[in-house]
Amino acid sequence: MSNRKPWHGVLVAASLPFNDDLSLDLGAYADNVAWLAEAGCDGVSPNGSLGEYQSLTTAERDAVVETAVNAAPEGFTVMPGVGAYGGLESKRHAQAAKDLGCQAVMALPPNAYHADERSVLKHFELIADVGLPVTAYNNPIDTKVDLTPSLLAKLSAEGFIVGVKEFSGDVRRCYEVSELAPELDLMIGTDDTVLEVAIAGAKGWVSGFPQVFPAECLALYNAAIAGDLATAVPLYRRLHAALRWDSKPEFIQAIKLGQDMIGRKGGVCRPPRQPLLPGDEKHVRSAIETALGRAA
């Protein structure tokens, strides 16, 4: 797809493996990035929520991005998250991404407080000033700042963003975004709305579960984008119990467990995140076995 923009396609929100002492296991991380490229994914998004960016130092975040870039083959996108409490800090992470050779960045709105519209616009202006394409990440559940369709249209009109990872869970607003900002690329955010948002006109999917069952996720995305419901709907039903965990607070633990189940290193999370409770682990294992077609 020579006309694919760097933020299009299936970009994996990459989890971050740790050593026993909770230091970064960059070797395992590089191996996971290379494996995802071989599996047919279009890129990775390091230092997002799934990458536990809140628990990383600035130096660690830089090391993660550099590792992903070095492990990525030609044409494979590295689109780091640049979320931070301060706008200058987010701009700094965007500049580091540019200096390290990334093709785009993904940016949360200000998330230290309930920012007003002026603050949101200034925040994205700072990030866009670096010169890389910016995909906004709308996650009002966690950030308490909702990038509404009208606000996204303003950000797009100012040239601050090229797309939006829509994680509100409200599929209806996807159509309003397209009406108010037709030039803005819609990205699927919540894994358990992939079919609905794809039908609404998505250009990509920033997703965690391709780390666990990439072939199935790619097949679902491609069928959904093509409007092949005969293929997409049965597959969606099979995967949905697993994909649903992407919208739960324990999504990192669930996806890392899935990686461990298929022989890829997921491992533990940094504190304060704790292992899944036994009942939750049982549900996750069952859902993933079903998604993999291995359930009895």
Secondary structure, DSSP 8 states (H G I E B T S, - for coil): -TT--TT-EEEEE----B-TTS-B-HHHHHHHHHHHHHTT--EEETTSTTTTGGG--HHHHHHHHHHHHHH--TT-EE--B---SSHHHHHHHHHHHHHHT-S-EEE----SS---HHHHHHHHHHHHTTSS-EEEEE-HHHHS----HHHHHHHHHTTS-SEEEE-SS-THHHHHHHHH-TTSEEEE-SGGGHHHHHHTT-SEEEESGGGT-HHHHHHHHHHHHHT-HHHHHHHHHHHHHHHGGGGSTTHHHHHHHHHHHTTS------TT-----HHHHHHHHHHHHHHTT---
